[in-house]
């Protein structure tokens, strides 16, 4: 299963999701079954590292992250490379359609849809609440894994 998490800039929510899912997969001994990345719908943060408060939140929860992770933008090619493309909010879902206009295989989903709730993952860029974001993403990832 190849999973791509997507948020606006790829410096907060989507890299948090990338490393949270990697930690859950590792804890369950499923590493060989998953390939996980993250990307942005915008070009604003390309090349930038994970936002420091997001790193702190992951560290506080004992979630390892790659300090070399840098933001990149989703490409049309990603549609063929990944089995699931998971957006953090409705805005990401709308913007990804400019890059990947069609989803004939039904690969593009909202993160919280796995929990049965059609709401957005809280955006800590605006709320400042990285813990709330962490909990949303953890809940979504656990639901996705079943």
C-alpha positions in Angstrom: 0.0 0.0 0.0 1.5 3.3 -1.1 0.1 6.3 0.7 0.6 10.0 0.0 -0.6 12.5 2.6 -1.3 16.0 1.3 -1.8 19.4 3.0 -1.3 23.0 1.9 2.4 23.5 2.4 3.8 20.1 3.4 5.4 21.4 6.6 2.8 20.7 9.3 -0.1 18.3 8.8 1.0 16.1 6.0 4.5 15.4 7.3 3.0 14.8 10.7 0.7 12.2 9.1 3.6 10.7 7.2 5.6 10.0 10.3 2.6 9.1 12.5 1.5 6.4 10.0 5.1 5.2 9.7 5.3 4.8 13.5 1.9 2.9 13.6 2.9 0.7 10.7 6.3 -0.1 12.4 4.7 -0.8 15.8 2.4 -3.3 14.0 5.2 -4.9 12.1 3.8 -3.9 8.8 6.7 -1.9 7.4 7.2 -4.1 4.3 3.5 -3.6 3.3 3.6 0.2 3.3 5.3 3.0 1.5 4.4 6.5 2.9 5.2 10.0 1.7 3.7 13.5 2.0 3.4 16.5 -0.3 1.8 19.9 -0.7 -0.8 21.3 -3.0 0.9 24.7 -3.0 4.4 25.8 -4.0 4.8 28.2 -1.0 7.0 26.0 1.2 8.9 23.8 -1.4 12.3 22.8 0.0 11.5 23.9 3.5 11.8 21.5 6.5 9.0 20.4 8.8 7.8 23.4 10.9 9.5 23.4 14.3 6.3 23.3 16.4 5.2 20.2 14.4 8.6 18.6 15.0 8.2 19.3 18.8 4.8 17.7 18.8 6.0 14.6 17.1 9.0 14.4 19.5 6.7 14.8 22.6 4.8 11.8 21.4 7.9 9.8 20.7 7.3 9.8 16.9 10.5 9.6 14.9 10.7 11.9 11.9 13.4 12.3 9.2 15.1 15.7 9.9 16.0 15.8 6.2 12.4 15.8 5.1 11.7 18.8 2.8 8.4 20.0 1.4 7.5 19.1 -2.2 4.5 19.7 -4.3 2.1 16.9 -5.5 2.7 16.0 -9.2 0.3 14.5 -11.7 2.7 11.5 -11.7 1.9 10.9 -8.0 -1.5 9.6 -9.0 0.1 6.6 -10.7 2.7 6.1 -7.9 0.3 5.9 -5.0 -2.7 3.8 -4.0 -4.2 6.4 -1.7 -3.8 10.2 -1.8 -5.1 11.5 1.5 -5.9 15.2 1.9 -6.1 17.0 5.2 -9.0 19.3 4.4 -11.6 20.3 1.8 -9.4 23.1 0.5 -6.6 20.6 -0.2 -9.1 18.4 -2.0 -10.2 21.3 -4.2 -6.7 22.4 -5.0 -5.4 18.9 -5.8 -7.9 18.8 -8.7 -5.8 21.5 -10.4 -2.8 19.0 -10.4 -4.7 15.8 -10.7 -8.0 16.7 -12.4 -9.4 13.2 -12.5 -9.6 10.4 -10.0 -11.0 7.4 -12.0 -9.7 4.9 -9.4 -11.1 6.7 -6.4 -7.7 7.2 -4.7 -8.2 10.7 -3.4 -9.8 10.9 0.1 -10.2 13.2 3.1 -8.2 12.1 6.1 -11.1 12.2 8.6 -13.4 10.3 6.2 -11.7 7.1 7.6 -13.2 7.9 11.0 -16.7 8.3 9.5 -16.6 12.1 10.1 -16.4 14.3 7.1 -14.6 17.2 8.8 -11.1 18.7 8.2 -8.0 17.9 10.2 -7.4 21.0 12.4 -4.8 23.3 10.8 -2.2 24.2 13.4 -0.8 26.9 11.1 -3.9 28.9 12.0 -5.0 27.4 15.4 -1.5 27.0 16.9 -2.8 23.8 18.5 -0.5 21.1 17.2 -1.8 18.6 19.8 -5.3 18.8 18.4 -3.9 18.2 14.9 -1.8 15.3 16.2 -4.9 13.7 17.7 -6.9 14.1 14.6 -4.2 12.6 12.4 -3.6 9.7 14.9 -7.4 8.9 14.9 -7.5 9.0 11.1 -4.4 6.9 10.6 -5.6 4.3 13.2 -9.0 4.1 11.4 -7.3 3.8 8.1 -5.2 0.8 9.3 -8.4 -0.8 10.7 
